[in-house]
Amino acid sequence: MADPRVTIAKRELATLRSEKTIVLALLIQLFIAAFSSFLVVGLVSLYDPGSVEGFDTEVAVTGDASDDLLRVVDEQPSITGRAYASQTTARAAFERGEVDAVLLADRRAGRVFVSATVPDGNVRTTIIVVQLRDALSRFERVERSARSSFLSSTPLDLPPRSDASPYYGFSYTVLLPLLCFLPVFISGSMTVDSLTEEVERGTLELLRVAPVSTVDIVDGKVWAAAGLAPAQAALWIALLHLNGTTVRHPVAVLVVVAALSLLVVTLGATIALLSPDRRAAQFLYSVGVLVAFGGSTLLPANPVNAVARLAVDSVGPGTPVLVAGYVAIGVGAYLLLRRAVPRIGVVE
């Protein structure tokens, strides 16, 4: 005789085809993973507008310190500086459209003050602002280096410069975690819907007519939902690999996804059993997951950081312990749910 929990799990997976919202979410994830190499170009332009190539900015530079600032501006990629004798002529050129921005650099009391004028808000403005920000940051470093010998005390250090590609950073810190954890949240939501609908329609009581316990019913539903997330993540990782985004430790990443999937699905099942009303259960689940996941990002060993570090092979001696910890938390939560189900009495 087949295990009733496996039968229930198969039934849950079979009903996914009728859930249009879930199917649409899966198709969107499939599209992102399959065409990530094309989508990442447009997405990175939103994530880091300064990475956009092929956009040259003409900047009018004027003021007492214009010579020093102009040298730094000309060293920046995609920016060309033009020297103007006065602020009036620079602004006139800006208004005629001859330049894209104006930088006024004046010396006051031994310091350099720079004010920028850019076009009114649009996408072009965003790119110009980011390019000017990088140029002014470089100018600040040059000025601090030149004046360091005159300082009586060392001021606060500037943040270290990073020459990492924005495409590389976006792929591993945004795109990969998105594709790994979105199925986890969907699986938990699916569990909430499944259990609350069984209670509201009275079909959970019908399942009890068969020689199946409440624990078996919950097991089957949890198994189906928890197994769906790592299966999707494995497919997304394979598609990312075909598009040039290689994950160095795919097995470890899938273990983390499976553990978190079990934890989130267990949370969803617990909420659904305690609050069988579908709307209330979904609200509690959404708030609970949002608070838990958002709070975990404050920790140095949060799930997003763990997946990103595993993907780029930036692992240390504590990484296996961290992965094992996620597994222990997920399994522990599931075992607690199994012990608590007979006491909840949702079908009584």
Secondary structure, 3 states (H helix, E strand, C coil): CCCHHHHHHHHHHHHHHHCHHHHHHHHHHHHHHHCHHHHHHHHHHHHCHHHCCCCCEEEEEECCCHHHHHHHHHHCCCEEEEECCCHHHHHHHHHCCCCCEEEEEEEECCEEEEEEECCCCCHHHHHHHHHHHHHHHHHHHHHHHHHHHHCCCCCCCCCCCCCCCHHHHHHHHHHHHHHHHHHHHHHHHHHHHHHHHHHHHCHHHHHCCCCCCHHHHHHHHHHHHHHHHHHHHHHHHHHHHHCCCCCCCHHHHHHHHHHHHHHHHHHHHHHHHHCCCHHHHHHHHHHHHHHHHHHHCCCCCCHHHHHHHHHCCCCCCCHHHHHHHHHHHHHHHHHHHHHHHHHHCCCC
